[in-house]
Amino acid sequence: MNARKIVNQTFIKPFCAKDRKNIGVELEFPLLNLKKAPVKHNVASGLLEYMIKNHSFRMAETDSQGNLTFIINKDGDVLSFDNSYNNFEFSMEKGENLAECAARFYKLYDIVQNFLLPHSHTLCGIGTNPFKEYIKSDFVSFPVYEMIHEFLGNFCGGDYHAYTDFPAYLSSVQTHLDVSENELAKSLTLFANLDFVRALLFSNSPAFAGADDFSDCVCFRDYLWEKSGFGSLGKNTGKICSDFSSISDIEDLILERKMFNRIRNGKYETITPVTLSEYFNSNESEESDISCYLSFCNAEVTRRGTLEVRSDCAQPVSEAFCAPAFNLGILYAKEKAAQILDEFLNNNIPKEILESPDKNKILRNSVIYEYKLSAPNNEVRKLLTNLVALANESLIKRGFGEEKLLEPLFARAEHLTCPALIWKQLLKDGKSLESVIKKFASADETVSC
């Protein structure tokens, strides 16, 4: 068996001869019981049943107990509970026009909220569940989720945090970009290098109550991913600290990542982690095992033929699409974006950081843990403003009106702030947690200022 051939067929071939210019978005939000209690199962299941009976959805998949898990409508938009009943996801069908995608989302969001609120439940635009202390993990009985839960449970203490059930309490927005094979290496490099920029703009995951060592943290999600059992897999998780000049470079990276599960006799089983190179060049594997490969890096080359940007926190609902809009605009102006980024780094970041093989990790960590860089604030402000303006100009050229979706980023760049800092400041100013939740859950009230 040839490991490189399997990787190429699975992850590179889908990018070949790609002539579509589409974008897809997955938006996760915490589901909260406003009575500060666990989410009620009859509300969660009732929501999906309601959408089928009243809003033209149909069943797509059920869990191991026959309960609704994924439902889909005629547009191809999927609603589900991702991993846990505490995390609700809108998987919006890919299309050419992000503004149309956003319009569909907000219609669905209003319908969902109109069902939830009379039951004292709500969705909320934040990356870490603000009611974590009141709820239980409540994992969905879906085979891959159950396998992940089992795997993570083996890593607690020592080098790993104690939140082994953390996928139940995290929410993100994931952007899927169509990229040609010829542009894939350059695009992956750029989005890996922009990881700290997206942390400056989109961090929205304050630490859980009681995590006092992380009081300054604005993206607790990074810590929870990287210091969990997933972190034991090395290059499967977190920041990408590589530059790519060819498809072969991307294949090399994937071959260094690890397999930790497979399906035998129709059921998932976990295995001792082993690199894809070693696993698929051995007699222990089956070619179909590649379907079980899981990786959780901040930017991913997916088997669906998309470049997935997955390190962005869930955003306040009224600003839910600013991260996808930024990523889309940057993709269409990647040469200029790379130039702006290089000028900033070379003129403002210490040489020892720039020359470090962990440069991207160092830069993003300095933002997520302390929201600062070793650069003058006026230069950071200039960097963010220039990149937001570039993305805006790029979207205007596309001609779909998508630029309106990233409008909140101009204020974030000017004030050097992110939603997590706004959340914290509102609470510091004496606002009740409930009022801040309501603000971040509103589809009409702007949060950035």
GUKEKE-996822 format. One record per residue (C-alpha): x, y, z. Coordinates in steps of 0.001 Angstrom, whole numbers, padded with zeros to 6 digits. Each point is the difference from the previous one (the first is absolute). Example, Ala and Ser with C-alpha at 12.3 -4.5 7.8 and 13.67 -1.06 7.14 Angstrom:
% GUKEKE-996822
+---------+---------+---------+
:    east :   north :      up :
+---------+---------+---------+
:  012300 : -004500 :  007800 :
:  001370 :  003440 : -000660 :
+---------+---------+---------+
END
This chain:
% GUKEKE-996822
+---------+---------+---------+
:    east :   north :      up :
+---------+---------+---------+
:  000000 :  000000 :  000000 :
:  001340 :  003452 : -000941 :
: -000650 :  002629 :  002694 :
:  000862 :  002995 : -002198 :
: -002323 : -001197 : -002742 :
: -002854 : -000379 :  002494 :
:  000604 :  003517 :  001356 :
:  000161 :  001441 : -003511 :
: -003198 : -001726 : -001106 :
: -001856 :  000995 :  003177 :
:  001152 :  003573 :  000595 :
:  001540 :  001359 : -003207 :
: -001976 : -001516 : -002859 :
: -003233 :  001792 :  001046 :
:  001766 :  003319 : -000713 :
:  000971 : -000937 : -003553 :
: -001734 :  001754 : -002890 :
: -002056 :  002020 :  002471 :
: -001904 :  002672 : -001879 :
: -002571 :  000872 :  002688 :
:  000335 :  003183 :  002041 :
: -002122 : -001026 :  002955 :
:  000057 :  000558 :  003727 :
: -001576 : -002025 :  002785 :
: -000481 :  000915 :  003650 :
: -000649 : -001997 :  003173 :
: -001231 :  002058 :  002944 :
: -000167 : -001459 :  003505 :
: -001627 :  001684 :  002992 :
: -000425 : -001057 :  003632 :
: -003550 : -001003 :  000875 :
: -000851 :  001367 :  003441 :
: -002787 : -000694 :  002434 :
: -000712 :  003487 :  001360 :
: -001028 : -001541 :  003307 :
:  003697 : -000888 :  000550 :
: -000671 : -003704 : -000219 :
:  000870 : -002761 : -002482 :
: -001512 :  000258 : -003453 :
: -003344 : -001799 : -000037 :
: -000034 : -002959 : -002370 :
: -003611 :  000575 : -000954 :
:  000918 :  003516 : -001121 :
:  003061 : -001141 : -001977 :
: -001776 : -002882 : -001737 :
: -003150 :  002051 : -000315 :
:  001880 :  002659 : -001948 :
:  001039 : -002423 : -002742 :
: -003472 : -001552 : -000105 :
: -001520 :  003489 : -000259 :
:  002248 :  000900 : -002945 :
: -001065 : -003190 : -001811 :
: -003715 :  000477 :  000612 :
: -000172 :  003730 : -000675 :
:  002957 :  001151 : -002091 :
:  000605 : -002580 : -002721 :
:  002940 : -001837 :  001539 :
:  000398 : -003758 : -000243 :
:  001989 : -002547 :  001946 :
:  003571 : -000531 : -001240 :
:  001476 : -002180 :  002772 :
: -000931 : -001372 :  003406 :
:  002106 : -000951 :  002997 :
:  000587 : -003547 :  001237 :
: -003323 :  000133 :  001858 :
: -002023 :  001186 : -002980 :
: -000268 :  003630 :  001113 :
:  000185 :  002812 : -002531 :
:  003596 :  001174 : -000376 :
:  000323 :  001781 : -003355 :
: -002844 :  001592 : -001954 :
:  000197 :  001658 : -003433 :
: -002147 :  002325 : -002122 :
: -000386 :  000473 : -003760 :
:  002816 :  002557 : -000058 :
:  002409 : -002595 :  001405 :
:  000346 :  001788 :  003345 :
:  000439 : -002431 :  002906 :
: -000965 :  000499 :  003642 :
:  001480 : -002213 :  002699 :
:  001391 : -000263 :  003492 :
:  003762 : -000151 : -000427 :
:  001497 : -002515 :  002443 :
: -002280 :  001088 :  002846 :
: -003504 :  001296 :  000599 :
:  001689 :  003131 :  001342 :
:  001333 :  000936 : -003446 :
: -002338 :  000744 : -002910 :
:  001311 :  000223 : -003555 :
: -001170 :  001566 : -003245 :
:  001905 : -001607 : -002891 :
: -000766 :  002298 : -002900 :
:  000138 : -001488 : -003489 :
:  002848 :  001234 : -002170 :
: -000758 :  002639 : -002593 :
:  001554 :  002815 : -001972 :
: -001577 :  002850 :  001977 :
:  000796 :  000334 :  003721 :
: -002632 :  002719 :  000426 :
: -002705 : -002426 : -001145 :
:  001359 : -002608 :  002404 :
: -000203 :  002522 :  002846 :
: -003570 :  000929 : -000931 :
: -001032 : -003656 :  000173 :
:  001750 : -000389 :  003344 :
: -001722 :  002966 :  001638 :
: -003423 : -001235 : -001119 :
:  000739 : -003386 :  001534 :
:  001460 :  001562 :  003129 :
: -003142 :  002045 :  000622 :
: -002166 : -003120 : -000391 :
:  002185 : -001961 :  002416 :
:  000034 :  002777 :  002593 :
: -003749 :  000465 : -000257 :
: -000328 : -003643 :  000973 :
:  002622 :  000055 :  002774 :
: -000772 :  003220 :  001864 :
: -003525 : -000937 :  001144 :
:  001627 : -003111 :  001500 :
:  002520 :  002178 :  001897 :
:  002833 : -001129 : -002277 :
:  002176 :  002033 : -002353 :
:  002956 : -000186 : -002292 :
:  002877 :  002404 :  000712 :
:  002829 :  001311 : -002161 :
:  003079 : -000931 :  002026 :
:  002665 : -002689 : -000242 :
: -000047 : -001348 :  003562 :
: -003237 : -000905 :  001740 :
: -000715 :  002691 :  002626 :
: -002194 : -002438 :  001947 :
:  002622 : -002752 :  000117 :
: -000228 : -000231 :  003792 :
: -003745 : -000715 : -000146 :
: -000184 : -002684 : -002659 :
:  001134 : -003524 : -000801 :
:  001955 : -001353 : -002963 :
: -003073 : -001551 : -001610 :
:  001778 : -001555 : -002975 :
: -001987 : -001031 : -003052 :
: -000096 : -003796 : -000407 :
:  001699 :  000048 : -003388 :
:  002796 : -002531 : -000642 :
:  002818 :  002425 : -000791 :
: -000928 :  002262 :  002933 :
: -000041 : -002983 :  002341 :
:  003426 : -001095 : -001241 :
:  001430 :  003492 :  000521 :
: -001480 :  000173 :  003492 :
:  001633 : -003326 :  000850 :
:  003362 :  001077 : -001418 :
:  000106 :  003346 :  001818 :
: -000938 : -001650 :  003289 :
:  003403 : -001682 :  000041 :
:  001837 :  003320 :  000320 :
: -000451 :  001866 :  003266 :
:  002624 :  001545 :  002264 :
:  003716 :  000472 : -000460 :
:  000522 :  001645 : -003393 :
: -003748 : -000026 : -000653 :
: -002841 :  002083 :  001398 :
: -002900 : -001480 :  001932 :
: -002742 :  001038 : -002464 :
: -000119 : -003343 : -001801 :
: -003547 :  000773 : -001150 :
:  000963 :  003374 : -001468 :
: -001551 : -000528 : -003487 :
: -003363 :  000351 :  001726 :
:  000720 :  003600 :  000947 :
:  001724 :  001544 : -003032 :
: -001421 :  001694 : -003093 :
:  001695 :  001318 : -003121 :
: -000622 :  001291 : -003500 :
:  001706 : -001975 : -002746 :
:  000557 :  001369 : -003496 :
:  000355 : -002323 : -002991 :
:  001746 :  001616 : -002971 :
:  000229 : -001395 : -003521 :
:  003628 :  000149 : -001097 :
:  001632 : -001381 : -003137 :
:  002776 : -002559 :  000272 :
:  002478 :  002535 : -001381 :
: -000865 :  002523 :  002706 :
: -000373 : -002427 :  002910 :
:  003550 :  000141 :  001396 :
:  000119 :  003793 : -000144 :
: -003469 :  000352 :  001546 :
:  000668 : -002446 :  002844 :
:  003252 :  001803 :  000827 :
: -001732 :  003367 :  000115 :
: -002850 : -001093 :  002255 :
:  002437 : -001773 :  002324 :
:  002047 :  003198 :  000248 :
: -003126 :  002104 :  000589 :
: -000999 : -002057 :  003038 :
:  001025 :  002721 :  002461 :
: -001847 :  002653 : -002030 :
: -003228 : -001972 :  000194 :
:  000577 : -000375 :  003753 :
:  000217 :  003783 :  000300 :
: -003248 :  000474 : -001909 :
: -002127 : -003016 :  000916 :
:  000965 : -001249 :  003478 :
: -003246 : -000562 :  001876 :
:  000642 : -002776 :  002508 :
:  000599 :  001209 :  003565 :
:  001143 : -002637 :  002480 :
: -002583 : -001887 :  002031 :
: -000897 :  001238 :  003463 :
:  002599 : -001291 :  002439 :
:  002859 : -000145 : -002507 :
:  001757 :  002831 :  001836 :
:  003384 : -000555 : -001671 :
: -001605 :  001002 : -003292 :
: -001701 :  003237 :  000996 :
:  001705 :  001869 : -002863 :
: -000699 : -002700 : -002571 :
: -002205 :  000994 : -002934 :
:  000020 : -003340 : -001819 :
: -000169 : -002793 :  002571 :
: -000981 : -002321 : -002849 :
:  003628 : -000233 : -001143 :
:  001145 : -001135 :  003426 :
: -002772 : -002572 :  000306 :
:  000773 : -001542 : -003390 :
:  003771 : -000035 :  000312 :
:  000292 : -001154 :  003618 :
: -002483 : -002841 : -000455 :
:  000426 : -003519 : -001307 :
: -000084 :  001507 : -003483 :
:  003223 :  001791 :  000894 :
:  001646 : -003394 :  000463 :
: -000399 : -000496 : -003752 :
:  002589 :  002680 : -000764 :
: -000600 :  001584 : -003392 :
: -003683 : -000993 : -000104 :
: -000943 :  002925 :  002239 :
:  000582 :  003745 :  000320 :
:  002132 :  002458 : -001892 :
:  001767 : -000826 : -003247 :
:  003622 :  001124 :  000124 :
:  001022 : -000955 : -003528 :
:  000301 :  001778 : -003318 :
: -001035 : -001925 : -003096 :
:  001492 :  000430 : -003453 :
: -001539 : -003058 : -001631 :
: -002659 : -002674 :  000238 :
:  002733 : -002385 :  001094 :
:  000627 :  002190 :  003066 :
: -003670 : -000306 :  000974 :
:  000084 : -003753 : -000479 :
:  003119 : -000175 :  002187 :
: -001820 :  001809 :  002816 :
: -003052 : -002249 : -000177 :
:  002192 : -003110 : -000029 :
:  001527 :  001193 :  003287 :
: -003407 :  000211 :  001651 :
: -001460 : -002910 :  001901 :
: -002738 : -002570 : -000209 :
: -001593 : -000750 :  003355 :
: -003187 : -001808 : -000957 :
: -001504 : -002272 : -002614 :
: -003122 : -002073 : -000643 :
:  000086 : -003744 :  000446 :
: -003054 : -002277 : -000095 :
: -002172 :  003038 : -000527 :
:  001130 :  001800 :  003167 :
:  002539 :  002683 :  000831 :
:  003049 : -001026 :  001966 :
:  002859 :  002153 :  001245 :
:  003577 : -001072 : -000732 :
:  003437 :  001062 :  001168 :
:  000663 :  003191 : -001996 :
:  002271 : -000570 : -002974 :
:  000950 :  002246 : -002926 :
: -001913 : -000380 : -003228 :
:  003272 : -000804 : -001728 :
:  000701 : -002939 :  002299 :
: -003614 : -001143 :  000249 :
: -000798 : -000134 : -003716 :
:  003359 : -001518 : -000903 :
: -000700 : -002895 :  002360 :
: -001991 : -003193 : -000273 :
: -002256 :  001017 :  002898 :
: -002000 :  002489 : -002034 :
: -002769 :  000005 : -002531 :
: -000195 :  002734 : -002618 :
: -003505 :  000907 :  001182 :
:  001402 :  000858 :  003461 :
:  000892 :  003438 : -001353 :
: -003695 :  000871 :  000384 :
:  000548 : -000126 :  003787 :
:  002892 :  002463 : -000010 :
: -000709 :  003062 :  002144 :
:  002025 :  003171 :  000242 :
: -000790 :  003229 :  001844 :
:  002548 :  002557 : -001204 :
: -000781 :  003696 : -000292 :
:  000012 : -000320 : -003789 :
: -000750 : -003272 : -001748 :
:  000122 : -001531 : -003458 :
: -003209 : -002033 :  000003 :
: -001043 : -003093 : -001922 :
: -002878 :  002078 : -001363 :
:  002422 :  002069 : -002040 :
: -000151 :  003122 :  002153 :
:  002479 :  002024 :  001995 :
: -001672 :  000172 :  003399 :
:  000775 :  002855 :  002375 :
: -001095 : -001377 :  003371 :
:  001736 :  001998 :  002750 :
: -002545 :  002850 :  000104 :
: -002276 :  000156 :  003051 :
: -003759 :  000217 : -000365 :
: -000822 :  003689 : -000413 :
: -002792 :  002130 :  001467 :
: -003060 : -000959 : -002023 :
: -000454 :  003400 : -001648 :
:  003610 : -000283 : -001221 :
: -000043 : -003743 : -000674 :
:  001395 :  000256 : -003529 :
:  002822 :  002500 :  000504 :
:  002620 : -002769 :  000281 :
: -001098 : -001862 : -003152 :
: -000234 :  003320 : -001860 :
:  003515 :  000953 :  001074 :
:  001391 : -003399 : -000980 :
: -001737 :  000123 : -003385 :
:  001196 :  003533 : -000726 :
:  003583 : -000855 :  000941 :
: -000048 : -003103 : -002210 :
: -000819 :  002132 : -003013 :
:  002804 :  002436 :  000820 :
:  002542 : -002453 :  001390 :
:  003095 :  001425 : -001706 :
: -000628 :  003494 :  001383 :
: -000965 : -001431 :  003397 :
:  003265 : -001951 :  000173 :
:  001907 :  003178 : -000854 :
: -001739 :  002029 :  002734 :
:  000633 : -002761 :  002525 :
:  003672 : -000390 : -000918 :
:  000627 :  003742 :  000282 :
: -001526 :  000076 :  003468 :
:  001920 : -003018 :  001230 :
:  003346 :  001091 : -001380 :
: -000309 :  003532 :  001376 :
: -001553 : -000713 :  003402 :
:  000596 : -003531 :  001267 :
:  003355 : -000961 :  001623 :
:  002341 : -001992 : -002197 :
:  000164 : -002912 :  002439 :
: -003761 : -000501 : -000358 :
:  000036 :  000296 : -003781 :
:  002766 : -002580 : -000255 :
: -001653 : -002422 :  002416 :
: -001591 : -003116 : -001530 :
: -002883 :  000681 :  002438 :
: -000565 :  003567 : -001210 :
: -003729 : -000407 : -000691 :
: -000557 : -001692 :  003354 :
:  001923 :  002687 :  001906 :
: -001889 :  002836 : -001667 :
: -003476 : -001489 :  000445 :
:  000665 : -001044 :  003602 :
:  001106 :  003513 :  000903 :
: -003374 :  001226 : -001246 :
: -002295 : -002647 :  001443 :
:  001540 : -000023 :  003469 :
:  000732 :  003710 :  000482 :
: -001399 :  001781 : -003073 :
:  003270 :  001682 : -000874 :
:  002900 : -000265 : -002402 :
:  003629 :  001063 :  000250 :
: -000805 :  002865 : -002357 :
: -001236 :  003592 :  000463 :
: -003785 :  000269 :  000238 :
: -000127 :  002548 : -002800 :
:  001737 : -002481 : -002325 :
: -002372 : -002823 :  001021 :
: -002930 :  002341 : -000614 :
:  001406 :  000860 : -003422 :
:  000445 : -003687 : -000859 :
: -003576 : -000896 :  000925 :
: -001471 :  003068 : -001697 :
:  001904 : -000689 : -003217 :
: -001013 : -003657 : -000103 :
: -003659 :  000754 :  000737 :
:  000014 :  002711 : -002670 :
:  001610 : -002416 : -002457 :
: -002609 : -002681 :  000710 :
: -002738 :  002620 : -000379 :
:  001379 :  001158 : -003359 :
:  000291 : -003597 : -001162 :
: -003620 : -000757 :  000889 :
: -001218 :  003173 : -001720 :
:  001683 : -001219 : -003187 :
: -001911 : -003294 :  000264 :
: -003209 :  002005 : -000387 :
: -002315 : -001897 :  002362 :
: -000271 :  002518 :  002840 :
:  001968 : -002313 :  002298 :
:  002096 :  002889 :  001326 :
: -002831 :  001016 :  002347 :
:  000645 : -003167 :  001991 :
:  003447 :  001123 :  001161 :
: -000959 :  003550 :  000981 :
:  000453 : -000696 :  003767 :
:  003687 : -000712 : -000594 :
:  000844 :  003629 : -000729 :
: -000924 :  000917 :  003584 :
:  001820 : -003017 :  001417 :
:  003146 :  000963 : -001912 :
: -000214 :  003664 :  000995 :
: -000554 : -000717 :  003702 :
:  002249 : -003081 :  000160 :
: -002752 : -002103 :  001495 :
: -001771 : -003306 : -000529 :
: -003366 : -001362 :  001188 :
:  001563 : -001726 :  003033 :
:  001358 :  003322 :  001255 :
: -003378 :  001649 : -000570 :
: -001717 : -002839 :  001906 :
:  002403 :  000406 :  002914 :
: -000331 :  003779 :  000053 :
: -003789 : -000144 :  000076 :
:  000122 : -002267 :  003045 :
:  002660 :  002210 :  001618 :
: -002286 :  002995 : -000539 :
: -002662 : -001700 :  002090 :
: -002200 : -001459 : -002729 :
: -001688 : -003226 :  001024 :
:  001092 : -003227 : -001647 :
: -003529 : -000460 : -001293 :
: -000003 :  003411 : -001712 :
:  003357 : -000676 : -001657 :
: -001217 : -003390 : -001203 :
: -003057 :  001714 : -001475 :
:  002195 :  002563 : -001779 :
:  002257 : -002661 : -001517 :
: -003069 : -002056 : -000989 :
: -001735 :  002847 : -001821 :
: -000019 : -000078 : -003778 :
: -000619 :  003754 : -000100 :
:  002157 :  001577 :  002705 :
:  003561 :  000837 : -001031 :
:  002621 : -001035 :  002553 :
:  003229 :  001444 : -001405 :
:  000637 :  003612 :  000893 :
+---------+---------+---------+
END
